[in-house]
Amino acid sequence: MAGLVQRTAQSIDQMWRSVWHDSSRGEKLVVALVLLVTGLAIPVIPIVWIARFVAN
């Protein structure tokens, strides 16, 4: 079970890096605005932070 949690966390971390670190400033702004407008920023950001902590 711990392996599954870690693999899931690593996948979330890789997805976050591909979306956030490989994007231009304009793309980051669009993603942030979409998350804020749709209300997904509230659950997504803490999940990503926790996943990055578990992955590392």
C-alpha positions as semicolon CSV with decimal commas, in nm:
position;residue;x (nm);y (nm);z (nm)
1;M;0,000;0,000;0,000
2;A;0,283;0,240;0,081
3;G;0,432;0,174;-0,263
4;L;0,102;0,266;-0,428
5;V;0,080;0,589;-0,230
6;Q;0,438;0,681;-0,319
7;R;0,389;0,601;-0,691
8;T;0,072;0,809;-0,694
9;A;0,251;1,095;-0,522
10;Q;0,538;1,074;-0,772
11;S;0,292;1,081;-1,061
12;I;0,120;1,390;-0,921
13;D;0,460;1,553;-0,868
14;Q;0,566;1,478;-1,227
15;M;0,238;1,614;-1,361
16;W;0,278;1,930;-1,152
17;R;0,633;1,980;-1,278
18;S;0,534;1,930;-1,641
19;V;0,249;2,179;-1,610
20;W;0,414;2,435;-1,386
21;H;0,793;2,424;-1,440
22;D;0,792;2,370;-1,816
23;S;0,543;2,648;-1,886
24;S;0,589;3,011;-1,973
25;R;0,471;3,286;-1,742
26;G;0,156;3,338;-1,950
27;E;0,069;2,968;-1,940
28;K;0,119;2,964;-1,563
29;L;-0,114;3,263;-1,531
30;V;-0,382;3,092;-1,739
31;V;-0,358;2,771;-1,532
32;A;-0,372;2,967;-1,205
33;L;-0,673;3,168;-1,322
34;V;-0,859;2,858;-1,439
35;L;-0,795;2,688;-1,105
36;L;-0,912;2,992;-0,911
37;V;-1,220;3,049;-1,124
38;T;-1,332;2,688;-1,110
39;G;-1,262;2,658;-0,739
40;L;-1,017;2,375;-0,786
41;A;-0,726;2,567;-0,638
42;I;-0,852;2,502;-0,287
43;P;-0,823;2,120;-0,302
44;V;-0,554;2,091;-0,573
45;I;-0,274;2,299;-0,422
46;P;-0,262;2,119;-0,083
47;I;-0,284;1,782;-0,260
48;V;0,012;1,873;-0,479
49;W;0,215;1,995;-0,182
50;I;0,146;1,674;0,009
51;A;0,224;1,463;-0,297
52;R;0,553;1,642;-0,352
53;F;0,644;1,586;0,016
54;V;0,561;1,214;-0,006
55;A;0,740;1,174;-0,341
56;N;1,060;1,322;-0,205
